[in-house]
Amino acid sequence: MRQNSQDVIHQNALKIALVTIVFVVPFVINFALSKQWFLSGCLLLIVMMFCFHAWSIIVKRRYYFLVTLLGLTPGVIIYLSYALQYQGFSCVLWFYPVIFLFYYILPERFAWLANMLLLIVLLPQAYYLIEADIFLRVFCTLLLFSGTIIIFVRIVKKQQNELYRLSVLDPLTGLYNRVLLNQRLESSITHSRTHNNDLILLSIDIDHFKRLNSTFGHLRGDAILRDMGVMLKKNITIEGQAFRIGGDEFLILLERHNKQEANDLAELIRCAFIKQASSYEYQVTISIGIACLEENENAKILMHRSDKNLYKAKHSGRNQVVTF
């Protein structure tokens, strides 16, 4: 789920960047026209940082959150500190959206750090610049707001992770589904070509599964599929990922495996399934086709070749592995 959390932060950062560029630029112009050069310059630097974020996320597909932590955070604090001296209480109102901003575009532990710096630097200044009773209200509401934001962010993150989990996992077997396969396969191909590593697919099919379903019923068929999911999870290393792509069709994506290791794993899975199926009241076997990524090959062609080898295994008598 970590990748999903990062994607959410990237999307949030892009939205915030675009909104900031649109709504803060008029303040930059207004301060410049009023000859408040320091305030105008600080805001301009902040806008430029958000422009950099928007460019890096859209073009490079990367979000450098350390730029926010080490560049934007001090910039915002310096701007608010200076504005507090000249605008007084009205500047305090900006504390609230800035606190929300940090939790929206930074990982939580870094948002904590950014907001602690904000409060430590600015609250003492506010204490000397505004009336005591007003400061007390500001102090209490800032603490309440910060605590509420933390709770809100954690609830939203938990819900997002749960929705993501439900969207990419097959509910019957607990394996990844085709939605995530399409994402992982493209990124794995890019990684394989960048690092010159083998990328191998294993297409797996339960032999005569439709006949088993019609003979013994769908509940028994579902039990076999669940057992298949448990067996694959048990036998695949951390460098491999298992997917159920529909019906009784499964696929294993292997990174940093050579061809011999992939073939050995396929035989291990075939034998493990036979051993598992020995407890059934009928014989069940699987067929496996293997394909390794070749030069200038895309995901569609790679999957087609692994499926082609799977069908060769079936046409050759089933319960076997056909490689490359």
Secondary structure as GFF3:
##gff-version 3
##sequence-region A 1 324
A	DSSP	alpha_helix	2	33	.	.	.	ID=ss1
A	DSSP	alpha_helix	37	55	.	.	.	ID=ss2
A	DSSP	pi_helix	56	60	.	.	.	ID=ss3
A	DSSP	alpha_helix	65	67	.	.	.	ID=ss4
A	DSSP	pi_helix	68	72	.	.	.	ID=ss5
A	DSSP	alpha_helix	73	87	.	.	.	ID=ss6
A	DSSP	alpha_helix	89	92	.	.	.	ID=ss7
A	DSSP	alpha_helix	95	105	.	.	.	ID=ss8
A	DSSP	alpha_helix	108	129	.	.	.	ID=ss9
A	DSSP	alpha_helix	132	168	.	.	.	ID=ss10
A	DSSP	alpha_helix	178	195	.	.	.	ID=ss11
A	DSSP	beta_strand	199	206	.	.	.	ID=ss12
A	DSSP	alpha_helix	209	216	.	.	.	ID=ss13
A	DSSP	alpha_helix	218	235	.	.	.	ID=ss14
A	DSSP	beta_strand	240	246	.	.	.	ID=ss15
A	DSSP	beta_strand	249	255	.	.	.	ID=ss16
A	DSSP	alpha_helix	259	277	.	.	.	ID=ss17
A	DSSP	beta_strand	286	292	.	.	.	ID=ss18
A	DSSP	alpha_helix	299	315	.	.	.	ID=ss19
A	DSSP	beta_strand	321	323	.	.	.	ID=ss20
###
